[in-house]
Amino acid sequence: MFSKFIGGIFVVLTLSVAGSAQANDEALELAKKNACTACHGVNNKIVGPAYSDVAAKYAGQDDAVAQLKDSIKNGGKGNWGQTPMPAQPQLSDEQLTLLAEWILTLK
């Protein structure tokens, strides 16, 4: 009985990790498709900050997803230097959420 329980937990965790990896892949592809990676690296600053630096800045903030979605959709200037970030109004709310949540997972 116990081994079935442990086996069930293993299956759930495996599926959860697989789903998380798929969401990460989708977010990175979306970032590439919309030229976000021309200015942002996952762990290195290019023109704009590294995504991991953005995640660190917003860590623990209740409204972090909403703030990032707004910055991605509407662009911004002055939060990370003088180079403006172009707006991405073509992204759907679902895509904005995917990107924001993904960025916040990066360390």
Backbone bond lengths (Angstrom), bond angles and torsions (degrees), N, CA, C in turn:
res aa  C-N    CA-C-N  psi(-1)  N-CA   C-N-CA  omega(-1)  CA-C   N-CA-C  phi
1 M - - - 1.450 - - 1.535 110.82 -
2 F 1.340 115.02 -47.63 1.457 119.64 -179.23 1.528 111.22 -61.75
3 S 1.333 116.86 -39.86 1.466 119.81 -179.42 1.526 111.45 -65.83
4 K 1.334 117.70 -32.69 1.470 120.49 175.94 1.522 110.03 -67.46
5 F 1.339 116.03 -39.07 1.462 121.13 178.79 1.532 110.05 -62.81
6 I 1.330 116.05 -48.80 1.464 121.01 179.03 1.526 110.32 -62.58
7 G 1.324 116.73 -41.26 1.466 120.61 177.44 1.513 111.71 -60.92
8 G 1.324 116.66 -40.62 1.464 121.24 178.28 1.518 111.62 -64.26
9 I 1.328 116.29 -42.44 1.468 120.29 177.89 1.528 109.95 -62.76
10 F 1.323 117.08 -41.75 1.461 121.27 178.85 1.524 111.01 -59.43
11 V 1.319 117.14 -44.35 1.468 121.52 179.80 1.522 110.21 -62.39
12 V 1.326 117.28 -45.48 1.469 121.08 -179.72 1.523 110.25 -62.23
13 L 1.322 117.55 -45.54 1.462 120.56 179.34 1.521 111.93 -64.27
14 T 1.306 117.19 -40.36 1.463 121.23 178.40 1.519 110.88 -62.33
15 L 1.317 117.02 -45.01 1.466 120.66 178.95 1.517 110.75 -65.88
16 S 1.314 117.40 -37.59 1.457 121.46 179.09 1.522 110.88 -63.99
17 V 1.318 116.95 -45.97 1.464 121.23 178.61 1.520 110.45 -64.44
18 A 1.315 117.70 -41.44 1.467 121.18 178.88 1.521 110.52 -62.61
19 G 1.326 117.35 -42.21 1.464 121.10 178.17 1.511 111.30 -64.98
20 S 1.319 117.08 -39.19 1.450 121.93 178.42 1.525 110.79 -65.56
21 A 1.319 117.00 -42.31 1.462 121.11 178.25 1.521 110.85 -63.34
22 Q 1.325 116.69 -38.99 1.462 120.33 178.66 1.525 110.37 -65.09
23 A 1.330 117.71 -42.42 1.465 121.03 178.26 1.525 110.12 -63.05
24 N 1.340 117.44 -40.16 1.461 120.91 177.59 1.524 111.10 -62.39
25 D 1.325 116.71 -43.88 1.463 120.98 178.01 1.525 111.07 -62.21
26 E 1.321 116.82 -42.61 1.467 121.28 179.43 1.523 110.60 -63.68
27 A 1.322 116.93 -42.23 1.463 120.60 -179.43 1.523 110.86 -65.05
28 L 1.322 117.11 -44.40 1.462 120.05 179.29 1.522 111.05 -63.81
29 E 1.311 117.87 -41.83 1.467 120.89 177.35 1.526 111.16 -63.12
30 L 1.323 116.98 -39.60 1.462 121.33 177.79 1.528 110.00 -64.21
31 A 1.326 116.87 -41.97 1.466 120.79 177.96 1.530 110.70 -62.56
32 K 1.320 116.72 -42.59 1.467 120.58 178.29 1.525 110.93 -64.58
33 K 1.326 116.44 -45.80 1.469 121.95 -177.45 1.526 111.79 -60.23
34 N 1.326 116.94 -32.62 1.459 120.91 -177.59 1.525 112.68 -100.74
35 A 1.327 116.58 16.97 1.468 124.75 174.48 1.527 114.04 65.48
36 C 1.319 117.94 16.92 1.469 120.99 177.47 1.528 110.55 -62.30
37 T 1.331 115.80 -35.85 1.460 120.40 -176.90 1.532 112.78 -75.66
38 A 1.316 117.54 -4.80 1.462 119.89 172.97 1.530 110.09 -70.17
39 C 1.328 116.36 -26.47 1.466 121.33 -178.22 1.524 113.98 -115.64
40 H 1.327 117.74 -21.34 1.464 121.66 -176.27 1.521 110.55 -122.84
41 G 1.321 116.41 130.44 1.454 121.71 170.24 1.518 108.52 -101.31
42 V 1.306 116.87 160.51 1.462 119.35 177.93 1.522 109.62 -63.08
43 N 1.323 117.41 -47.49 1.462 121.27 -177.43 1.521 113.78 -122.08
44 N 1.331 117.21 8.53 1.457 119.04 180.00 1.519 111.23 -138.65
45 K 1.328 114.01 142.53 1.463 121.20 176.67 1.524 107.79 -74.62
46 I 1.312 115.29 134.41 1.466 120.11 173.97 1.528 105.53 -111.85
47 V 1.302 118.22 -86.45 1.460 122.89 170.61 1.526 107.88 -101.83
48 G 1.326 114.79 -47.76 1.460 121.22 175.68 1.517 109.62 -97.51
49 P 1.313 116.35 176.82 1.464 119.82 -177.07 1.525 112.59 -67.02
50 A 1.323 115.30 156.72 1.463 120.95 172.82 1.524 108.01 -64.98
51 Y 1.317 116.25 145.56 1.465 119.72 177.51 1.522 111.23 -58.06
52 S 1.329 117.68 -35.77 1.465 120.12 179.32 1.528 111.28 -65.18
53 D 1.334 118.04 -32.90 1.467 121.13 175.86 1.527 110.93 -69.71
54 V 1.316 116.43 -37.45 1.470 120.53 176.25 1.524 109.25 -63.30
55 A 1.331 116.39 -44.69 1.467 120.68 179.29 1.523 110.71 -59.59
56 A 1.326 116.96 -42.22 1.467 120.76 -179.87 1.529 111.10 -64.78
57 K 1.330 116.74 -40.09 1.465 120.39 -179.03 1.526 111.68 -64.19
58 Y 1.318 117.13 -38.43 1.462 121.03 -175.54 1.528 113.66 -96.92
59 A 1.322 117.75 1.32 1.471 121.45 -178.31 1.526 110.95 -56.07
60 G 1.318 115.33 130.66 1.457 121.32 176.24 1.516 115.54 82.47
61 Q 1.317 118.37 -3.36 1.463 120.71 178.93 1.522 109.47 -85.45
62 D 1.325 115.65 127.60 1.462 120.75 -177.40 1.525 112.97 -60.31
63 D 1.320 116.81 -33.26 1.464 120.41 -176.02 1.529 112.48 -101.70
64 A 1.318 117.08 21.59 1.469 120.76 -176.03 1.522 112.41 -59.34
65 V 1.331 117.59 -44.36 1.470 120.29 -179.32 1.524 109.57 -61.65
66 A 1.312 116.94 -45.91 1.470 120.90 -179.43 1.525 111.06 -62.96
67 Q 1.325 117.46 -41.66 1.466 120.42 179.24 1.527 111.48 -63.76
68 L 1.321 116.02 -44.68 1.465 118.94 -179.94 1.521 111.68 -66.66
69 K 1.322 116.78 -41.79 1.470 119.49 177.42 1.520 110.16 -57.66
70 D 1.324 117.09 -43.26 1.461 121.27 179.96 1.529 110.67 -64.08
71 S 1.321 117.08 -43.49 1.467 120.41 179.24 1.521 111.99 -63.93
72 I 1.324 116.39 -40.90 1.462 119.94 179.88 1.526 110.02 -67.24
73 K 1.307 116.80 -47.30 1.466 120.90 -176.31 1.526 112.32 -67.69
74 N 1.337 117.13 -43.89 1.458 121.26 -172.25 1.520 114.70 -102.59
75 G 1.335 116.98 -6.09 1.453 119.85 -177.46 1.518 110.64 74.55
76 G 1.303 116.22 -174.48 1.456 119.27 179.86 1.508 111.59 -177.41
77 K 1.330 114.36 169.92 1.460 121.06 178.08 1.522 108.04 -153.65
78 G 1.315 115.56 138.48 1.451 120.35 173.69 1.515 115.70 98.02
79 N 1.324 118.10 -13.22 1.462 119.24 179.00 1.525 111.99 -76.98
80 W 1.322 116.98 -29.76 1.465 122.12 -176.06 1.527 111.06 -133.18
81 G 1.294 118.09 26.97 1.457 121.38 -176.92 1.520 109.43 122.21
82 Q 1.305 115.83 -173.39 1.460 120.17 -173.81 1.522 114.75 -88.63
83 T 1.311 118.69 -13.82 1.461 120.58 179.77 1.523 109.13 -74.10
84 P 1.328 117.68 120.75 1.469 119.35 -178.66 1.530 112.30 -72.39
85 M 1.320 114.69 147.58 1.464 119.82 173.34 1.521 107.15 -94.86
86 P 1.326 118.06 125.94 1.461 119.47 -179.63 1.527 111.95 -68.63
87 A 1.305 115.03 148.26 1.467 121.82 177.69 1.523 110.19 -69.95
88 Q 1.314 115.70 152.00 1.469 122.68 177.69 1.535 108.82 -125.47
89 P 1.343 117.57 61.50 1.471 120.61 -174.80 1.527 114.09 -67.77
90 Q 1.331 117.64 -13.83 1.462 121.00 -179.29 1.529 112.38 -74.84
91 L 1.324 117.89 -15.01 1.462 120.92 -178.09 1.523 111.01 -77.18
92 S 1.314 115.48 138.02 1.468 120.72 177.51 1.525 109.43 -74.66
93 D 1.322 116.29 165.79 1.458 120.92 177.18 1.529 110.42 -59.22
94 E 1.316 116.26 -39.41 1.472 120.81 178.48 1.529 111.15 -62.90
95 Q 1.321 116.92 -41.80 1.461 120.90 179.13 1.528 111.03 -67.80
96 L 1.328 116.51 -40.40 1.463 120.49 177.46 1.522 110.87 -61.32
97 T 1.325 116.18 -42.59 1.465 120.78 178.45 1.519 110.60 -63.80
98 L 1.321 117.18 -44.44 1.465 121.51 179.17 1.524 110.53 -57.52
99 L 1.321 117.02 -48.25 1.463 120.75 -179.85 1.523 111.92 -64.07
100 A 1.328 116.90 -47.51 1.466 120.74 -177.92 1.524 111.28 -62.04
101 E 1.314 116.78 -46.02 1.468 119.98 -179.66 1.526 111.09 -65.10
102 W 1.322 116.82 -38.47 1.465 120.64 178.31 1.526 110.61 -64.18
103 I 1.317 116.97 -47.94 1.466 120.80 -179.87 1.526 110.22 -55.65
104 L 1.320 116.59 -42.28 1.463 120.44 -177.31 1.526 113.68 -68.46
105 T 1.330 117.87 -14.87 1.469 120.24 177.80 1.518 112.52 -85.39
106 L 1.319 117.40 -12.43 1.461 120.89 -172.97 1.522 111.16 -80.98
107 K 1.298 114.71 140.03 1.473 120.50 -178.44 1.511 109.73 -119.02
